[in-house]
Amino acid sequence: MPISEISVVPVGTGSTGVSQYVKAALAVIKKSGLNFEVNPMGTCIEGDWDRIFATIKEIHETLARLGCARVITTIKIDDRRDKPQGMQEKVAKVKG
Protein backbone atom coordinates (compact mmCIF):
# COMPACT_ATOMS: atom_id res chain seq x y z
CA MET A 1 0.00 0.00 0.00
CA PRO A 2 1.54 3.32 -1.02
CA ILE A 3 2.40 5.97 1.51
CA SER A 4 2.55 9.48 0.11
CA GLU A 5 3.63 12.75 1.60
CA ILE A 6 2.03 15.83 0.12
CA SER A 7 2.72 19.50 0.62
CA VAL A 8 0.14 21.88 -0.82
CA VAL A 9 1.03 25.52 -1.38
CA PRO A 10 -1.82 27.91 -2.20
CA VAL A 11 -0.64 30.85 -4.32
CA GLY A 12 -2.46 34.04 -5.21
CA THR A 13 -4.45 34.31 -2.00
CA GLY A 14 -3.46 37.88 -1.19
CA SER A 15 -2.05 36.83 2.19
CA THR A 16 1.11 35.21 3.53
CA GLY A 17 -0.95 33.15 6.01
CA VAL A 18 -2.19 29.82 4.66
CA SER A 19 -3.63 28.03 7.72
CA GLN A 20 -7.24 28.37 6.53
CA TYR A 21 -6.29 26.60 3.30
CA VAL A 22 -4.35 23.89 5.12
CA LYS A 23 -7.41 23.32 7.34
CA ALA A 24 -9.60 23.02 4.25
CA ALA A 25 -7.18 20.52 2.70
CA LEU A 26 -7.17 18.48 5.93
CA ALA A 27 -10.98 18.44 5.92
CA VAL A 28 -10.84 16.85 2.46
CA ILE A 29 -8.34 14.25 3.66
CA LYS A 30 -10.45 13.45 6.74
CA LYS A 31 -13.54 13.06 4.54
CA SER A 32 -11.65 10.60 2.31
CA GLY A 33 -11.30 8.12 5.17
CA LEU A 34 -7.62 7.58 4.37
CA ASN A 35 -5.13 7.15 7.21
CA PHE A 36 -3.04 10.30 7.54
CA GLU A 37 -0.55 12.13 9.75
CA VAL A 38 0.13 15.85 9.69
CA ASN A 39 3.70 17.07 10.13
CA PRO A 40 5.11 20.62 10.12
CA MET A 41 5.94 20.56 6.40
CA GLY A 42 3.22 18.38 4.89
CA THR A 43 0.87 15.47 5.41
CA CYS A 44 1.48 11.74 4.99
CA ILE A 45 -1.41 9.76 3.50
CA GLU A 46 -1.68 5.98 3.42
CA GLY A 47 -4.02 4.13 1.07
CA ASP A 48 -4.56 2.91 -2.45
CA TRP A 49 -3.39 4.87 -5.48
CA ASP A 50 -6.81 5.87 -6.78
CA ARG A 51 -8.06 7.20 -3.45
CA ILE A 52 -4.84 9.11 -2.77
CA PHE A 53 -4.89 10.83 -6.15
CA ALA A 54 -8.64 11.48 -6.02
CA THR A 55 -8.09 13.12 -2.63
CA ILE A 56 -5.28 15.31 -3.95
CA LYS A 57 -7.48 16.36 -6.88
CA GLU A 58 -10.32 17.21 -4.48
CA ILE A 59 -7.92 19.31 -2.39
CA HIS A 60 -7.05 21.33 -5.52
CA GLU A 61 -10.72 21.79 -6.40
CA THR A 62 -11.56 22.84 -2.84
CA LEU A 63 -8.77 25.41 -2.67
CA ALA A 64 -9.77 26.80 -6.06
CA ARG A 65 -13.33 27.26 -4.78
CA LEU A 66 -11.85 29.14 -1.80
CA GLY A 67 -10.22 31.61 -4.17
CA CYS A 68 -6.71 30.25 -4.64
CA ALA A 69 -5.59 31.36 -8.07
CA ARG A 70 -2.90 28.69 -8.14
CA VAL A 71 -2.09 25.55 -6.12
CA ILE A 72 1.31 23.86 -6.16
CA THR A 73 1.54 20.35 -4.73
CA THR A 74 4.68 18.35 -4.07
CA ILE A 75 4.17 14.58 -3.79
CA LYS A 76 6.58 11.92 -2.51
CA ILE A 77 5.50 8.29 -2.75
CA ASP A 78 6.87 5.19 -1.01
CA ASP A 79 5.47 2.12 -2.79
CA ARG A 80 6.99 -0.83 -0.96
CA ARG A 81 5.84 -4.11 -2.48
CA ASP A 82 7.97 -6.78 -0.82
CA LYS A 83 6.00 -6.62 2.45
CA PRO A 84 3.21 -4.56 3.98
CA GLN A 85 4.50 -1.65 6.02
CA GLY A 86 2.35 1.23 7.19
CA MET A 87 3.36 4.65 8.43
CA GLN A 88 3.51 3.63 12.09
CA GLU A 89 5.66 0.57 11.32
CA LYS A 90 8.13 2.70 9.32
CA VAL A 91 8.52 5.15 12.20
CA ALA A 92 8.73 2.43 14.86
CA LYS A 93 11.48 0.68 12.88
CA VAL A 94 13.81 3.67 13.13
CA LYS A 95 12.84 4.81 16.62
CA GLY A 96 13.26 1.63 18.45
Chimera marker file (.cmm) of the C-alpha trace (Angstrom):
<marker_set name="trace">
<marker id="1" x="0.000" y="0.000" z="0.000" r="1" g="1" b="0" radius="0.5"/>
<marker id="2" x="1.542" y="3.324" z="-1.022" r="1" g="1" b="0" radius="0.5"/>
<marker id="3" x="2.398" y="5.970" z="1.513" r="1" g="1" b="0" radius="0.5"/>
<marker id="4" x="2.546" y="9.480" z="0.111" r="1" g="1" b="0" radius="0.5"/>
<marker id="5" x="3.628" y="12.751" z="1.603" r="1" g="1" b="0" radius="0.5"/>
<marker id="6" x="2.028" y="15.829" z="0.121" r="1" g="1" b="0" radius="0.5"/>
<marker id="7" x="2.724" y="19.498" z="0.620" r="1" g="1" b="0" radius="0.5"/>
<marker id="8" x="0.142" y="21.875" z="-0.818" r="1" g="1" b="0" radius="0.5"/>
<marker id="9" x="1.032" y="25.518" z="-1.376" r="1" g="1" b="0" radius="0.5"/>
<marker id="10" x="-1.823" y="27.914" z="-2.197" r="1" g="1" b="0" radius="0.5"/>
<marker id="11" x="-0.644" y="30.845" z="-4.317" r="1" g="1" b="0" radius="0.5"/>
<marker id="12" x="-2.456" y="34.044" z="-5.206" r="1" g="1" b="0" radius="0.5"/>
<marker id="13" x="-4.448" y="34.308" z="-2.002" r="1" g="1" b="0" radius="0.5"/>
<marker id="14" x="-3.464" y="37.878" z="-1.188" r="1" g="1" b="0" radius="0.5"/>
<marker id="15" x="-2.046" y="36.828" z="2.192" r="1" g="1" b="0" radius="0.5"/>
<marker id="16" x="1.107" y="35.206" z="3.532" r="1" g="1" b="0" radius="0.5"/>
<marker id="17" x="-0.952" y="33.146" z="6.006" r="1" g="1" b="0" radius="0.5"/>
<marker id="18" x="-2.194" y="29.824" z="4.661" r="1" g="1" b="0" radius="0.5"/>
<marker id="19" x="-3.633" y="28.034" z="7.724" r="1" g="1" b="0" radius="0.5"/>
<marker id="20" x="-7.236" y="28.374" z="6.528" r="1" g="1" b="0" radius="0.5"/>
<marker id="21" x="-6.292" y="26.596" z="3.295" r="1" g="1" b="0" radius="0.5"/>
<marker id="22" x="-4.355" y="23.885" z="5.121" r="1" g="1" b="0" radius="0.5"/>
<marker id="23" x="-7.409" y="23.317" z="7.339" r="1" g="1" b="0" radius="0.5"/>
<marker id="24" x="-9.604" y="23.022" z="4.254" r="1" g="1" b="0" radius="0.5"/>
<marker id="25" x="-7.177" y="20.523" z="2.704" r="1" g="1" b="0" radius="0.5"/>
<marker id="26" x="-7.171" y="18.485" z="5.929" r="1" g="1" b="0" radius="0.5"/>
<marker id="27" x="-10.976" y="18.438" z="5.918" r="1" g="1" b="0" radius="0.5"/>
<marker id="28" x="-10.839" y="16.849" z="2.456" r="1" g="1" b="0" radius="0.5"/>
<marker id="29" x="-8.344" y="14.245" z="3.663" r="1" g="1" b="0" radius="0.5"/>
<marker id="30" x="-10.453" y="13.452" z="6.740" r="1" g="1" b="0" radius="0.5"/>
<marker id="31" x="-13.538" y="13.064" z="4.543" r="1" g="1" b="0" radius="0.5"/>
<marker id="32" x="-11.648" y="10.604" z="2.313" r="1" g="1" b="0" radius="0.5"/>
<marker id="33" x="-11.297" y="8.121" z="5.165" r="1" g="1" b="0" radius="0.5"/>
<marker id="34" x="-7.617" y="7.585" z="4.374" r="1" g="1" b="0" radius="0.5"/>
<marker id="35" x="-5.134" y="7.145" z="7.206" r="1" g="1" b="0" radius="0.5"/>
<marker id="36" x="-3.036" y="10.303" z="7.544" r="1" g="1" b="0" radius="0.5"/>
<marker id="37" x="-0.550" y="12.128" z="9.755" r="1" g="1" b="0" radius="0.5"/>
<marker id="38" x="0.131" y="15.855" z="9.690" r="1" g="1" b="0" radius="0.5"/>
<marker id="39" x="3.699" y="17.067" z="10.128" r="1" g="1" b="0" radius="0.5"/>
<marker id="40" x="5.111" y="20.616" z="10.124" r="1" g="1" b="0" radius="0.5"/>
<marker id="41" x="5.939" y="20.556" z="6.402" r="1" g="1" b="0" radius="0.5"/>
<marker id="42" x="3.224" y="18.383" z="4.891" r="1" g="1" b="0" radius="0.5"/>
<marker id="43" x="0.875" y="15.473" z="5.406" r="1" g="1" b="0" radius="0.5"/>
<marker id="44" x="1.477" y="11.743" z="4.985" r="1" g="1" b="0" radius="0.5"/>
<marker id="45" x="-1.406" y="9.765" z="3.504" r="1" g="1" b="0" radius="0.5"/>
<marker id="46" x="-1.682" y="5.980" z="3.416" r="1" g="1" b="0" radius="0.5"/>
<marker id="47" x="-4.022" y="4.128" z="1.069" r="1" g="1" b="0" radius="0.5"/>
<marker id="48" x="-4.557" y="2.909" z="-2.448" r="1" g="1" b="0" radius="0.5"/>
<marker id="49" x="-3.386" y="4.875" z="-5.476" r="1" g="1" b="0" radius="0.5"/>
<marker id="50" x="-6.809" y="5.874" z="-6.781" r="1" g="1" b="0" radius="0.5"/>
<marker id="51" x="-8.059" y="7.198" z="-3.446" r="1" g="1" b="0" radius="0.5"/>
<marker id="52" x="-4.840" y="9.112" z="-2.775" r="1" g="1" b="0" radius="0.5"/>
<marker id="53" x="-4.885" y="10.834" z="-6.151" r="1" g="1" b="0" radius="0.5"/>
<marker id="54" x="-8.637" y="11.480" z="-6.020" r="1" g="1" b="0" radius="0.5"/>
<marker id="55" x="-8.088" y="13.118" z="-2.633" r="1" g="1" b="0" radius="0.5"/>
<marker id="56" x="-5.280" y="15.312" z="-3.955" r="1" g="1" b="0" radius="0.5"/>
<marker id="57" x="-7.485" y="16.360" z="-6.880" r="1" g="1" b="0" radius="0.5"/>
<marker id="58" x="-10.322" y="17.211" z="-4.478" r="1" g="1" b="0" radius="0.5"/>
<marker id="59" x="-7.924" y="19.313" z="-2.392" r="1" g="1" b="0" radius="0.5"/>
<marker id="60" x="-7.047" y="21.326" z="-5.517" r="1" g="1" b="0" radius="0.5"/>
<marker id="61" x="-10.722" y="21.787" z="-6.400" r="1" g="1" b="0" radius="0.5"/>
<marker id="62" x="-11.565" y="22.840" z="-2.839" r="1" g="1" b="0" radius="0.5"/>
<marker id="63" x="-8.775" y="25.412" z="-2.669" r="1" g="1" b="0" radius="0.5"/>
<marker id="64" x="-9.770" y="26.798" z="-6.060" r="1" g="1" b="0" radius="0.5"/>
<marker id="65" x="-13.327" y="27.261" z="-4.778" r="1" g="1" b="0" radius="0.5"/>
<marker id="66" x="-11.853" y="29.140" z="-1.799" r="1" g="1" b="0" radius="0.5"/>
<marker id="67" x="-10.223" y="31.612" z="-4.168" r="1" g="1" b="0" radius="0.5"/>
<marker id="68" x="-6.712" y="30.248" z="-4.640" r="1" g="1" b="0" radius="0.5"/>
<marker id="69" x="-5.588" y="31.361" z="-8.073" r="1" g="1" b="0" radius="0.5"/>
<marker id="70" x="-2.896" y="28.693" z="-8.137" r="1" g="1" b="0" radius="0.5"/>
<marker id="71" x="-2.089" y="25.546" z="-6.116" r="1" g="1" b="0" radius="0.5"/>
<marker id="72" x="1.313" y="23.864" z="-6.157" r="1" g="1" b="0" radius="0.5"/>
<marker id="73" x="1.539" y="20.350" z="-4.735" r="1" g="1" b="0" radius="0.5"/>
<marker id="74" x="4.682" y="18.347" z="-4.073" r="1" g="1" b="0" radius="0.5"/>
<marker id="75" x="4.167" y="14.585" z="-3.787" r="1" g="1" b="0" radius="0.5"/>
<marker id="76" x="6.576" y="11.922" z="-2.514" r="1" g="1" b="0" radius="0.5"/>
<marker id="77" x="5.502" y="8.286" z="-2.753" r="1" g="1" b="0" radius="0.5"/>
<marker id="78" x="6.867" y="5.188" z="-1.009" r="1" g="1" b="0" radius="0.5"/>
<marker id="79" x="5.471" y="2.122" z="-2.793" r="1" g="1" b="0" radius="0.5"/>
<marker id="80" x="6.987" y="-0.834" z="-0.958" r="1" g="1" b="0" radius="0.5"/>
<marker id="81" x="5.843" y="-4.111" z="-2.485" r="1" g="1" b="0" radius="0.5"/>
<marker id="82" x="7.970" y="-6.780" z="-0.822" r="1" g="1" b="0" radius="0.5"/>
<marker id="83" x="5.997" y="-6.618" z="2.449" r="1" g="1" b="0" radius="0.5"/>
<marker id="84" x="3.210" y="-4.565" z="3.980" r="1" g="1" b="0" radius="0.5"/>
<marker id="85" x="4.500" y="-1.646" z="6.024" r="1" g="1" b="0" radius="0.5"/>
<marker id="86" x="2.347" y="1.233" z="7.187" r="1" g="1" b="0" radius="0.5"/>
<marker id="87" x="3.360" y="4.652" z="8.427" r="1" g="1" b="0" radius="0.5"/>
<marker id="88" x="3.509" y="3.632" z="12.092" r="1" g="1" b="0" radius="0.5"/>
<marker id="89" x="5.659" y="0.574" z="11.321" r="1" g="1" b="0" radius="0.5"/>
<marker id="90" x="8.130" y="2.702" z="9.323" r="1" g="1" b="0" radius="0.5"/>
<marker id="91" x="8.516" y="5.149" z="12.196" r="1" g="1" b="0" radius="0.5"/>
<marker id="92" x="8.732" y="2.426" z="14.858" r="1" g="1" b="0" radius="0.5"/>
<marker id="93" x="11.481" y="0.679" z="12.883" r="1" g="1" b="0" radius="0.5"/>
<marker id="94" x="13.805" y="3.667" z="13.130" r="1" g="1" b="0" radius="0.5"/>
<marker id="95" x="12.843" y="4.815" z="16.623" r="1" g="1" b="0" radius="0.5"/>
<marker id="96" x="13.261" y="1.631" z="18.452" r="1" g="1" b="0" radius="0.5"/>
<link id1="1" id2="2" r="1" g="1" b="0" radius="0.2"/>
<link id1="2" id2="3" r="1" g="1" b="0" radius="0.2"/>
<link id1="3" id2="4" r="1" g="1" b="0" radius="0.2"/>
<link id1="4" id2="5" r="1" g="1" b="0" radius="0.2"/>
<link id1="5" id2="6" r="1" g="1" b="0" radius="0.2"/>
<link id1="6" id2="7" r="1" g="1" b="0" radius="0.2"/>
<link id1="7" id2="8" r="1" g="1" b="0" radius="0.2"/>
<link id1="8" id2="9" r="1" g="1" b="0" radius="0.2"/>
<link id1="9" id2="10" r="1" g="1" b="0" radius="0.2"/>
<link id1="10" id2="11" r="1" g="1" b="0" radius="0.2"/>
<link id1="11" id2="12" r="1" g="1" b="0" radius="0.2"/>
<link id1="12" id2="13" r="1" g="1" b="0" radius="0.2"/>
<link id1="13" id2="14" r="1" g="1" b="0" radius="0.2"/>
<link id1="14" id2="15" r="1" g="1" b="0" radius="0.2"/>
<link id1="15" id2="16" r="1" g="1" b="0" radius="0.2"/>
<link id1="16" id2="17" r="1" g="1" b="0" radius="0.2"/>
<link id1="17" id2="18" r="1" g="1" b="0" radius="0.2"/>
<link id1="18" id2="19" r="1" g="1" b="0" radius="0.2"/>
<link id1="19" id2="20" r="1" g="1" b="0" radius="0.2"/>
<link id1="20" id2="21" r="1" g="1" b="0" radius="0.2"/>
<link id1="21" id2="22" r="1" g="1" b="0" radius="0.2"/>
<link id1="22" id2="23" r="1" g="1" b="0" radius="0.2"/>
<link id1="23" id2="24" r="1" g="1" b="0" radius="0.2"/>
<link id1="24" id2="25" r="1" g="1" b="0" radius="0.2"/>
<link id1="25" id2="26" r="1" g="1" b="0" radius="0.2"/>
<link id1="26" id2="27" r="1" g="1" b="0" radius="0.2"/>
<link id1="27" id2="28" r="1" g="1" b="0" radius="0.2"/>
<link id1="28" id2="29" r="1" g="1" b="0" radius="0.2"/>
<link id1="29" id2="30" r="1" g="1" b="0" radius="0.2"/>
<link id1="30" id2="31" r="1" g="1" b="0" radius="0.2"/>
<link id1="31" id2="32" r="1" g="1" b="0" radius="0.2"/>
<link id1="32" id2="33" r="1" g="1" b="0" radius="0.2"/>
<link id1="33" id2="34" r="1" g="1" b="0" radius="0.2"/>
<link id1="34" id2="35" r="1" g="1" b="0" radius="0.2"/>
<link id1="35" id2="36" r="1" g="1" b="0" radius="0.2"/>
<link id1="36" id2="37" r="1" g="1" b="0" radius="0.2"/>
<link id1="37" id2="38" r="1" g="1" b="0" radius="0.2"/>
<link id1="38" id2="39" r="1" g="1" b="0" radius="0.2"/>
<link id1="39" id2="40" r="1" g="1" b="0" radius="0.2"/>
<link id1="40" id2="41" r="1" g="1" b="0" radius="0.2"/>
<link id1="41" id2="42" r="1" g="1" b="0" radius="0.2"/>
<link id1="42" id2="43" r="1" g="1" b="0" radius="0.2"/>
<link id1="43" id2="44" r="1" g="1" b="0" radius="0.2"/>
<link id1="44" id2="45" r="1" g="1" b="0" radius="0.2"/>
<link id1="45" id2="46" r="1" g="1" b="0" radius="0.2"/>
<link id1="46" id2="47" r="1" g="1" b="0" radius="0.2"/>
<link id1="47" id2="48" r="1" g="1" b="0" radius="0.2"/>
<link id1="48" id2="49" r="1" g="1" b="0" radius="0.2"/>
<link id1="49" id2="50" r="1" g="1" b="0" radius="0.2"/>
<link id1="50" id2="51" r="1" g="1" b="0" radius="0.2"/>
<link id1="51" id2="52" r="1" g="1" b="0" radius="0.2"/>
<link id1="52" id2="53" r="1" g="1" b="0" radius="0.2"/>
<link id1="53" id2="54" r="1" g="1" b="0" radius="0.2"/>
<link id1="54" id2="55" r="1" g="1" b="0" radius="0.2"/>
<link id1="55" id2="56" r="1" g="1" b="0" radius="0.2"/>
<link id1="56" id2="57" r="1" g="1" b="0" radius="0.2"/>
<link id1="57" id2="58" r="1" g="1" b="0" radius="0.2"/>
<link id1="58" id2="59" r="1" g="1" b="0" radius="0.2"/>
<link id1="59" id2="60" r="1" g="1" b="0" radius="0.2"/>
<link id1="60" id2="61" r="1" g="1" b="0" radius="0.2"/>
<link id1="61" id2="62" r="1" g="1" b="0" radius="0.2"/>
<link id1="62" id2="63" r="1" g="1" b="0" radius="0.2"/>
<link id1="63" id2="64" r="1" g="1" b="0" radius="0.2"/>
<link id1="64" id2="65" r="1" g="1" b="0" radius="0.2"/>
<link id1="65" id2="66" r="1" g="1" b="0" radius="0.2"/>
<link id1="66" id2="67" r="1" g="1" b="0" radius="0.2"/>
<link id1="67" id2="68" r="1" g="1" b="0" radius="0.2"/>
<link id1="68" id2="69" r="1" g="1" b="0" radius="0.2"/>
<link id1="69" id2="70" r="1" g="1" b="0" radius="0.2"/>
<link id1="70" id2="71" r="1" g="1" b="0" radius="0.2"/>
<link id1="71" id2="72" r="1" g="1" b="0" radius="0.2"/>
<link id1="72" id2="73" r="1" g="1" b="0" radius="0.2"/>
<link id1="73" id2="74" r="1" g="1" b="0" radius="0.2"/>
<link id1="74" id2="75" r="1" g="1" b="0" radius="0.2"/>
<link id1="75" id2="76" r="1" g="1" b="0" radius="0.2"/>
<link id1="76" id2="77" r="1" g="1" b="0" radius="0.2"/>
<link id1="77" id2="78" r="1" g="1" b="0" radius="0.2"/>
<link id1="78" id2="79" r="1" g="1" b="0" radius="0.2"/>
<link id1="79" id2="80" r="1" g="1" b="0" radius="0.2"/>
<link id1="80" id2="81" r="1" g="1" b="0" radius="0.2"/>
<link id1="81" id2="82" r="1" g="1" b="0" radius="0.2"/>
<link id1="82" id2="83" r="1" g="1" b="0" radius="0.2"/>
<link id1="83" id2="84" r="1" g="1" b="0" radius="0.2"/>
<link id1="84" id2="85" r="1" g="1" b="0" radius="0.2"/>
<link id1="85" id2="86" r="1" g="1" b="0" radius="0.2"/>
<link id1="86" id2="87" r="1" g="1" b="0" radius="0.2"/>
<link id1="87" id2="88" r="1" g="1" b="0" radius="0.2"/>
<link id1="88" id2="89" r="1" g="1" b="0" radius="0.2"/>
<link id1="89" id2="90" r="1" g="1" b="0" radius="0.2"/>
<link id1="90" id2="91" r="1" g="1" b="0" radius="0.2"/>
<link id1="91" id2="92" r="1" g="1" b="0" radius="0.2"/>
<link id1="92" id2="93" r="1" g="1" b="0" radius="0.2"/>
<link id1="93" id2="94" r="1" g="1" b="0" radius="0.2"/>
<link id1="94" id2="95" r="1" g="1" b="0" radius="0.2"/>
<link id1="95" id2="96" r="1" g="1" b="0" radius="0.2"/>
</marker_set>
